[in-house]
Amino acid sequence: MRTRKNLTSIALVISLLLVFSGTLFAATDTKSIVMKAKIEKMAKLIVDTNTIVFPSIDPDEARQVPALQNDIKVIVKARTGSTSPVNLNVIADGDLTSGIETIPVQNVMWQASGQGFSDGTLSKSTVQTAGSWKGSGVREGVFRYYLNNSWNYQKGEYQVTVTYTLTTP
């Protein structure tokens, strides 16, 4: 009986060895790889119009003339360091002109909505801040432009180029 029990135990051990011998004596090899991603600074500015028109309105009826294209959507996209500044600036290249006639550009102002966007008045000599943030991200805002109205303006079709610049160091 004891021999039979021993034979059964030996048979069981041999069976297990045969079943697991493939994994017990298998050859293995592993390799590790290093993954790298190079993320560079990037800035992108999207403004949903490239022309703003102020209609002619009686100065007695409106002290400020809203632009026809108001509620101009602005999207600022920046990829930079977590505490690096992101700035949106604006400057006019001169006054509004129509032939020899001018309207001082500081008669144009804007109101801004959206986190980090700021109200301001156009200038031809000093860069104005239109928005500021810290770190990477996508920011969306809206600008509404207004022209101070006056009986002293001469008739004409006035224009000026305004440049927005998005920067991140």
C-alpha positions as CSV (number, residue, x, y, z in Angstrom):
1,M,0.0,0.0,0.0
2,R,2.8,2.2,0.9
3,T,4.5,1.4,-2.4
4,R,1.4,2.2,-4.3
5,K,1.2,5.6,-2.5
6,N,4.8,6.3,-3.2
7,L,4.3,5.3,-6.9
8,T,1.3,7.6,-7.1
9,S,3.3,10.5,-5.5
10,I,6.2,9.9,-7.9
11,A,3.9,9.7,-10.9
12,L,2.2,13.0,-9.8
13,V,5.6,14.7,-9.4
14,I,6.8,13.5,-12.8
15,S,3.5,14.6,-14.4
16,L,3.8,18.1,-12.8
17,L,7.4,18.3,-14.0
18,L,6.4,17.4,-17.5
19,V,3.5,19.9,-17.5
20,F,5.6,22.8,-16.1
21,S,8.9,22.0,-17.6
22,G,8.2,24.3,-20.5
23,T,7.9,27.3,-18.2
24,L,10.4,26.3,-15.6
25,F,13.2,25.8,-18.0
26,A,12.1,28.4,-20.7
27,A,14.6,30.9,-22.0
28,T,13.5,34.5,-21.6
29,D,14.9,37.9,-22.6
30,T,13.5,41.4,-21.8
31,K,14.4,44.8,-23.2
32,S,13.4,48.3,-22.0
33,I,13.0,51.3,-24.1
34,V,13.0,55.0,-23.2
35,M,10.2,57.0,-24.7
36,K,10.8,60.7,-25.2
37,A,8.5,63.5,-26.4
38,K,9.9,66.9,-27.3
39,I,7.3,69.6,-26.5
40,E,8.3,73.0,-27.7
41,K,6.9,76.4,-26.9
42,M,4.1,77.4,-29.2
43,A,1.6,80.3,-29.5
44,K,-1.4,80.6,-31.7
45,L,-3.9,83.5,-31.9
46,I,-7.3,83.2,-33.6
47,V,-9.5,86.3,-34.2
48,D,-12.8,85.6,-36.0
49,T,-12.7,88.7,-38.1
50,N,-10.1,90.8,-39.9
51,T,-12.2,94.0,-40.4
52,I,-14.1,96.1,-38.0
53,V,-16.5,98.8,-39.3
54,F,-18.0,101.7,-37.2
55,P,-21.2,103.0,-38.9
56,S,-22.1,106.7,-39.1
57,I,-24.4,107.6,-36.2
58,D,-25.7,111.0,-35.1
59,P,-23.4,112.1,-32.2
60,D,-26.5,113.4,-30.3
61,E,-27.9,109.9,-30.3
62,A,-24.8,107.9,-29.4
63,R,-21.7,109.1,-27.6
64,Q,-20.0,105.8,-28.6
65,V,-20.5,104.0,-31.8
66,P,-20.4,100.2,-31.5
67,A,-18.6,98.2,-34.2
68,L,-21.0,96.3,-36.6
69,Q,-18.9,93.2,-35.9
70,N,-19.1,93.3,-32.1
71,D,-18.7,90.2,-30.0
72,I,-15.5,89.3,-31.8
73,K,-14.3,85.9,-30.6
74,V,-10.6,85.7,-29.7
75,I,-8.9,82.4,-28.9
76,V,-5.4,82.3,-27.4
77,K,-3.5,79.1,-27.4
78,A,-0.1,78.8,-25.7
79,R,2.2,76.0,-24.8
80,T,4.9,77.1,-22.4
81,G,6.2,76.5,-18.9
82,S,3.7,76.2,-16.0
83,T,4.5,79.6,-14.6
84,S,5.6,81.4,-17.7
85,P,3.7,84.5,-18.8
86,V,1.5,84.5,-21.8
87,N,0.6,88.0,-23.1
88,L,-1.7,89.4,-25.7
89,N,-0.8,92.9,-26.8
90,V,-2.2,95.4,-29.3
91,I,-0.9,98.5,-31.0
92,A,-2.2,100.7,-33.8
93,D,0.1,101.7,-36.7
94,G,-1.2,105.3,-36.5
95,D,-4.4,107.3,-36.3
96,L,-7.6,106.6,-38.2
97,T,-7.1,108.4,-41.5
98,S,-9.1,109.4,-44.5
99,G,-6.9,111.3,-47.0
100,I,-5.5,114.2,-44.9
101,E,-8.2,113.9,-42.2
102,T,-7.5,112.0,-39.0
103,I,-9.4,110.7,-36.0
104,P,-7.0,110.1,-33.1
105,V,-6.8,106.3,-32.5
106,Q,-7.2,106.7,-28.8
107,N,-10.9,107.4,-29.6
108,V,-11.2,103.6,-30.2
109,M,-11.6,101.4,-27.1
110,W,-12.6,97.9,-26.4
111,Q,-14.4,95.9,-23.7
112,A,-13.3,92.4,-23.1
113,S,-14.9,89.4,-21.5
114,G,-13.3,86.0,-20.7
115,Q,-10.8,85.1,-18.0
116,G,-7.5,87.0,-18.4
117,F,-8.7,89.3,-21.2
118,S,-8.7,93.1,-20.4
119,D,-10.5,96.3,-21.5
120,G,-8.4,99.0,-23.1
121,T,-7.9,102.0,-25.4
122,L,-6.0,101.8,-28.6
123,S,-2.6,103.6,-28.9
124,K,-0.2,104.3,-31.7
125,S,2.7,104.9,-29.4
126,T,2.4,102.4,-26.5
127,V,1.7,98.7,-26.7
128,Q,-1.6,98.0,-24.8
129,T,-2.3,94.8,-22.9
130,A,-5.4,92.9,-24.1
131,G,-4.8,89.8,-22.0
132,S,-2.4,88.1,-19.8
133,W,-2.1,84.6,-18.3
134,K,0.3,82.1,-16.7
135,G,1.2,78.7,-18.2
136,S,0.0,76.6,-21.1
137,G,-3.7,76.5,-22.1
138,V,-6.5,77.6,-24.4
139,R,-8.2,80.8,-23.4
140,E,-11.4,82.2,-25.1
141,G,-12.7,85.7,-24.9
142,V,-14.8,88.3,-26.7
143,F,-13.9,91.9,-27.6
144,R,-16.4,94.6,-28.2
145,Y,-15.1,97.8,-30.0
146,Y,-16.4,101.3,-29.7
147,L,-15.5,104.6,-31.4
148,N,-16.0,107.8,-29.4
149,N,-18.5,109.9,-31.5
150,S,-18.0,113.6,-32.3
151,W,-19.5,116.4,-34.4
152,N,-15.9,117.5,-35.0
153,Y,-15.0,114.5,-37.2
154,Q,-14.7,115.3,-41.0
155,K,-16.7,113.2,-43.4
156,G,-14.7,110.3,-45.0
157,E,-13.9,106.6,-44.8
158,Y,-11.2,106.3,-42.1
159,Q,-9.0,103.3,-41.5
160,V,-6.0,102.1,-39.4
161,T,-4.2,98.8,-39.1
162,V,-4.2,97.3,-35.6
163,T,-1.8,94.5,-34.7
164,Y,-2.4,91.9,-32.0
165,T,0.7,90.0,-30.8
166,L,0.6,86.9,-28.7
167,T,3.9,86.2,-26.8
168,T,5.3,83.6,-24.4
169,P,9.0,83.5,-23.5
